[in-house]
Amino acid sequence: HADLQGAPLREDAIFRIYSMTKPVTSVAALMLVEEGGLRLDDPVARYLPAFAALDRVTGDADEGRRVPVQRALTVRHLLTHTAGFATGGDDIRAASALLQAQAPEEAADLAGYADRVARAPLAQEPGTRFRYDGVNTEVLARVIEVASGQSLGDFLRSRIFIPLRMPDTGFEVPAAQRGRVMALTRRDGHGRRVLADTPSARTPVVRLRAYDSGAGGLYATAADYLSFAQMLANCGALDGVRLLRP
C-alpha cells in the first residue's frame, strides 16, 4: 500500500531513494573523468583547497592527538569510500566526535558541507581502510560542482536525467505531485504501521538536506531508476544515449 489509508501503490509512485543516489553521483564523476575535467588520482585539494593540509587523530579511542596525514586524499578515495573520514565506529570515537562537532549536514550548500568536513581530522590515512558513509559522496558531489562549473542538481538533470528520460527524478518533488510520494512509515509499539516522525515523512516534497545531497537526497520512480540501472547494465548506454564508455 502507498499510504496508511491502504491506497494501492501507483505505477508512477515516487520514492525517496536515499543511498541509491550514490551511484548516480559516482556516474557523474566518472563522466567528468572521461571528459578530462577530473582525474581519479587528482588530490581533492586541487578542486577543494580546504583539503590541502589534512591531519588525522591518532591514539586510543577517546584520547588522541592530531598528526599530519602522509598521503594526499584523492578523488579515487572518495569514490571507493577509503578517504579516512571519521564516520562511526567505537575505534574512532575521538575523531567521530570532532567531525560531528562541525555539523556538516546543517550546511546550506555543498561548498559549506565540504568546508566543515575539511576542518575535522581524519580517522585514518587516506586509502588504508574502507568505511562506507555518505561523507565520501557528499564531498565528491562538491568536487563535481567545482570541476563542472554547475550545481550538482543542474549537472545531474542536464547530463543524466534528461538524456535517460528520467522526468520524476530530482532533489525536490513539485508540490502538485506530492500525492505520488510514498508514505514513509515505521512500526509502533503495537506493531501497527504509523507515519515516521521525520521531516521527510511529514512533508514529503521537501529536500532531505538544504544542499543537493549526492549521498542520499534524490527522489525517483521505479521506472526512472530502472532506466539508470539499465544504462549501467548495458555498459554505459541506453536507447542510443551513451553516458560512459564500456
N, C-alpha and C positions, 0 to 999 in steps of 0.2 A: 504494500500500500504506500501511496505517496505522502499521506499525512495521517494525523491522529484520528481523523474522522472516517478513515477507511476508504478514501477516494482511490480508485485504481491508478496504477502507475502509467503515466503517459509515455508514449514512444519518444516524445521530444522533451522529456523531463531534463531539467538542468541540475547538475550535481556540483558540489564543491569537490574538486579533485585533489585538493591538498598536495601531498608529496608527489603525485603524478605530474605536477608542474615541473619537477626537477628535470626529467628527460627533455622536456620542451626547451628549457633554458640551456641545457647541455647541447642540444642540437643547434641552437642559435650561436653558441660559442664556436662550435665546430664549423659552422658555415663561415664565420669570420676567419677562422684558421685557414680554410680552403681558399678564401679570397685574398689572403695575405694581410688582413687587418689585425691579426692576432697570431701569436705563435705559442705552442703548447709549453715550451720551456722558457718563455719570457718570464722574468721576475714580475710578480704582481705590481711591484713598486714602479715599474715602467708606466703603468696606467694609473695607479693609485699611490702617489708619493708617500702617503702616510705610513705605508707598509715597508719603508726603506730601512728602518732601524729597529727591527723587532727583537724582543727578548723573550725568554721563557722562564717559568718558575721551576726551580729545582729544589730538591729536598724531600722531606716526608709529606704525608697527605695534608697536614694542617699548617706546618711551619716551613716556608720555603723562601729562597732568595731568588732574585732575578738576575739572569746572566744572558749575554747576547747570544742569539742563535748563530750556528756555524754555517748554515746553508740558506740560500735565498728561497723564499716562498714563491712558487711558480704557478702559472695557470693550470698546469697539469695536476698539481697538488689539489687545487680547488675541485677539479673535475673528478678526481679519484678519492676525495674525502680523506686525504692524508696531509692536510695543511698543518695539523697540530693544534687546532683551536681547542680551547678548554670547554668541551661540550659533554658534561656529565661524567659520572664515574667516581666511585669512592677513592680511587687512587689519585685523583687530581682535584680534590676539594678546594685547595687554596687558589689554584688557577681559575677554577669554575666560578668561585665567589667574585674574583676580580673582573671576570667577563660579565657576569650578571649585574655587577655594580654599574657598568656602563649602560645598561638597559638599551641595547641596540634596537630591540623591537619597538621601542617607543619613538624611534626616529621618524621624521616627517617624509624623508625620501631615502633612496638607496645611497646617495652620497653621505648623508648623515649616518646611516647604518654602518657603512664601511669605516667611516672615521671613528665611530665609537668602538668598533671591533679592534681597530688598529691600536687604540690606546691601552688595550688589555694585553697582558703577556700570553704567549702560547703555553700549552701544557707539554708539548713535545717538539723535538726538532722536526721541521717540515720533511715529509717523505719517509718517516720512520714508523708510523703507526696509522692504521685505518680506524677512523671514528666517524661513523655515519651521522651527519647532522646538517640541518639547514644552513648553518652559518657559512659553510663552504659555498653553497649555491647562491646565497644572498650576496656574498662578496663577488662571486663570479658574475652575477647579474649586473653589479655596478661596473665591473670590467667591460662587460658588453656595451653598456651605455657609453663609456668613455671611448672605446675602440670604434664604435659605430657612429657616434655623434647623435644618437637618438635615445629617447627614453626606452626602457625595456618594453613597455607596453606597445609603443609605436613600432619597434623593430619586430616583435612577435606578430603583431597584426599584419603588417605590410609584407613581411618576408615568409611567414609560415601560415597564419590563419587564413588570409585571403587566398593565397595560391592553392592551399589544400581544401578550400571551400569549407571552412570551419566557422560558420556565422555566429554560433552561440558560445564561442569561447572567448573569455576575457577576464579581466580583474574585477569587473563590475557587471551587474545584470540590470538592464533597463527596467525602471520601475513598472512599466506596463507588462513585463514578462515575469514579475515576481511569483505569480501563481504557478509557474512551471518549475520553481525551485523545490527540490526535495526537502521535506522536513528533516531536521537534524534532531534525533531523539536519543534517549537513554532509558534504562530500566530503573524504576523507583524501588524502594524497599519492599514492595509487594509484588514485584515482577511485572508491573504494568509499564507500558511504553508511554513516556512523557517527553515533552519538549526539553531539549538540553538547555541548561542555564548558561548560555554563552551569547555574546553579541551576535555572532554569526548565525545562531539558531533563532534568536528573537527578531532580527532584522536581516533576512537572508539575501537582500540585494546589496548589502554594503561590502566594502573591501575587507579582506581578512586583516590587512595592515594598511596604514596610511600610504605606504610606498608600494610599488609594483613588486610583490613578493615572488621572486623567481623560484623560491623553495617550496611554496605552498599556497599561493594566492589565487590560482585560476578556478573559474567556473567553466563547465563544459557539458555537453550532452554525450551520451554513449556513442552516437553516430559521429560526432566531431572527433572524439578521441580515437575511435576506430580508424578514421582517416589518417590520423597521425601515426598510429601503430602500424597501419598497413604500409605507410611510406617507409617506416623502418624495416618492416619485414621484406619489402621489395628492394632493399639495399639502397634506400635514399630517394626513391621516386614513386609518384602515384599519378596515374592518368595523364602521363606526358609531362608532369611537373617534377623537375629534379631539384631537391634541396641539397643533397650531399652526394659525393662520389661513392660508388660501392665500397 
